[in-house]
């Protein structure tokens, strides 16, 4: 397993994967989901991608192919990320939506995907 496949030791599942320069979010419930993603789509990981864990801590994939702890997501950051993701899917009128946990966000994203 490469370092790109091993998220940071302090990451607490569940987590959201956000590719650099893209508003799409990929929900990952567990380390097993992460390993499945890496087996299927590791080639999609690039420097600057980030994982946001259940404590709203952000981990970024560095140029050295290791995941590094970064600045935490700001208080309303989760809702901003979800709104941007929804906009990519053509959903609007989400200004009043307010999610309080990463698990709520993952449940919401899974419901959108059907």
N, C-alpha and C positions, 0 to 999 in steps of 0.2 A: 504494500500500500504506500503510495507516495504521500508527501507532506500535504499536498493539495487535497488529498482525501481525508486527512486527519484534521478535524477542526480543533480549535484552541482547547486546551485542557479545562479551562474555566467556563466554557460554553454550557449553558443549562437549557436542555430541551423542554418544550418545542422551540423551533426557530423559523425565521423567514429568511430565504435567500433572495438577495436583490443584486442583479447584475449591474455593473457599472454602465451608466448611460441609458438605462432602461427602467421604466416604471413598473414592469411586471414583477410580481412577487411569487415566490414558490414556497408554499408551506411545507415544512418538514416536522413531523410529529416526534421523531425519535432518531437516535443514532442509526438504527436499522434503515429508516427512510433515507438518511444521508448516504449510507453505503449503497443503497439501491440507486439513488440519483447519480452517485459517482460512477457506478458500474454502467449506467445507461447514458450519462451525459457529461462525464468528466471533461471531455473536450470543449465544453461550453464555458468552463471556468476560466476567468481571466483576471489579471492583476486589477485590483480596485473593487472587485466584487465584495459584497459584505453579507455577513450572517448577523441577524439580530435575534438575540435569545430572549427567553421568557422574562428576564430581568431588565430588558431593554438595553442590554450591553451590546455594543457593536464590535464585530471582529472583521477585519479586512484582510483580503488576500494580498500579500505584499509581493514585490518584484522577486523576492527570494523564494517564492512558492510556499511560504509559511503563512498561517493565519495569525494576525497580530491583534491584540486588544486595541480598540480605538475609543473615541469619545462615545459616551452613552447617547441613546436616542433622546432628544428633548421631550418635554412633557406631552406636547401635542404631536410629536413626530410620528407616532404610530397611525393616528388618524389621517395625517397628511399623506403618508405612504399608501394607506388603503384607498383614499380618495383618488390619488394619482393612478393606482392600479385599476380601479373601477373605470376611470376615464378611458384607459386604453381598451377596455371592453365595451365602451359606448354607453356606460351607465352614467346618469347625471342625477342631480337633485339629492346629493348626499351631504349637503352642508350641515345638516342637523345630526348626522350620524356621529356617535361618539362611543368608541370601544375602549374598554378599560384594561384589558389584558391581552396578551399575545394569543392565548387560547381562544378568546372571543374572536380575535381577528382571523385566526385559522379556520374556525367554524364558519365565520361569515364568508371567507374566500371559498371554502369548500361548497357552501350553499350556492354561491354564484356560479360555480362550475357545474353544478347539478349533480 
